[in-house]
Amino acid sequence: MRNSRARLDWARLRREAGPNWRAPSPSHQGEVAMKLGMFMHPIHDFKRGYHTLLNEDMEVIKCADEVGFDEVWLGEHFALPSEPIQSPLMLMAALINQTKRIKLCSGVLCLAYQHPAIIAGQAAQFDHMAKGRFMMGIGPGATPPDFEMFKLLDKNRMEMIEESIDCIHYIWTHDPPYKWQGKHWQFEIKDNILADIGVGAMGKPYQKPYPPVMIPAMSPNSSSVRLAARRDWTFISANFVPDSVAIGHWKDYSDECMKLGRKPDGAKWRCGRTMLVTETDAQAEAYLKTPNNALWWYFHYIVVLMKYGNFHHLLKTDPSMPDDEVTPEYCIRTMVHAGSPKKVAKEIAEFREKSGPFETLIVSHHDWVPKPLWRRHMELIPGELMPRLRAEIGWKDAAE
């Protein structure tokens, strides 16, 4: 039963708040525009088996739709058994008729890996199959084995994705003949066009002129955030970096918008958070003490991979901290919101007050081990946490 839009018991909230209670204005009583999404790299313990992981990922997305998530973002990787989705569009296509309202979004399509005409054709087809329940996350990729395989280690991948998306949008907004002469890709169709029988034209997407574009961001002073501002795209701040990075993302985005004479728009900002929501604070505390739990594995993978790629400085709350202090345990202490819906909602509201007005909360996905705990976590977020979070934000907005 979908319950993410349920209103809270205001009398109960008043009792819990005690002397700090401030009645929100009617316009803010449960009506704050805060959406909910899930980001799935997905990162798994690969030893659980490829077939098991694919089926679990599909079950997670169906569960997200059932309980009230607004959107899900699914990654693309090739030579990473721990991140086993080679084609997010293929997996999500299998779920179109098994879900009802959730938006199925690429998180991300690695544009440097393929010719843009291939991506344009496949994404346009998927957009029609999903009847517009699609947002197109794009990126340069982030993993050394994929770069090695596709001979991209010494390439300017950010430059490549800008050219690729321009080429894709060119295809989607033009009829043949086509001609694209870029630095990284070239193509044309001019001699083999039979318009009367539908030969020579590329398919256009369901959404006009094309699906919304998203780009992820994980570093301070992010060029991706500034690119999003210039292109009027949405962006997602990564969940596995210190709070200061996300705070800086809003500043960078706002500064770039101001240069363009455009008002910064919180609706364009999706902010990732790592959390474990349980019935009680004690339940979350007990789980986090369990050896090799799903959150420990997630951050173990992140730490090892980022140290290998010499990006582990991005995980540090203090640039001067020794490298050997960057551990899964450190990441859990500094980056995870864990506890009851009341506790976690309060923490997220306090973080948002510091960081800026993101209008979509993006929850990171983790292995369903054990399954009952993580499924209940997914139910509690839209059912209990989000109404509280909307109320917390509404009170602050009303007070201002």
Buried (B, 14 or more C-beta within 10 A) or exposed (E): EBEBEBEBEBEEBEEEBEEEEEEBEEEBBBEBEBBBBBBBBBBBBBEBBEEEBBEBBBBBBBBBBBBBBBBBBBBBBBBBEBBBBEBBBEBBBEBBEEBEEBBBBBBBBBBBBBBBBEBBBBBBBBBBBBEEBBBBBBBBBBBBEBBEEBEBEEBBBBEBBBBBBBBBBBBBEBEBEBEBEBEBBEBEBEEEBEEEEEEBBBBBBBBEEBBBBBBBBBBBEBEBBBBBBBBEBBBBBBBBBBBBBBBBBBBBBBEBBEEEEEEBBBEBBBBBBBBBBBBEBEBBEEBBEEEEBBBBBBBBBBBEBBBEEEBBBBBBBEEEEEEEEBBBEBBBEEBBBBBBBBBBBBBBBEBBEEBBBBBBBBBBBBBBBEEEBBBBBBBBBBBBBBBBBBBBBBBBBBEE
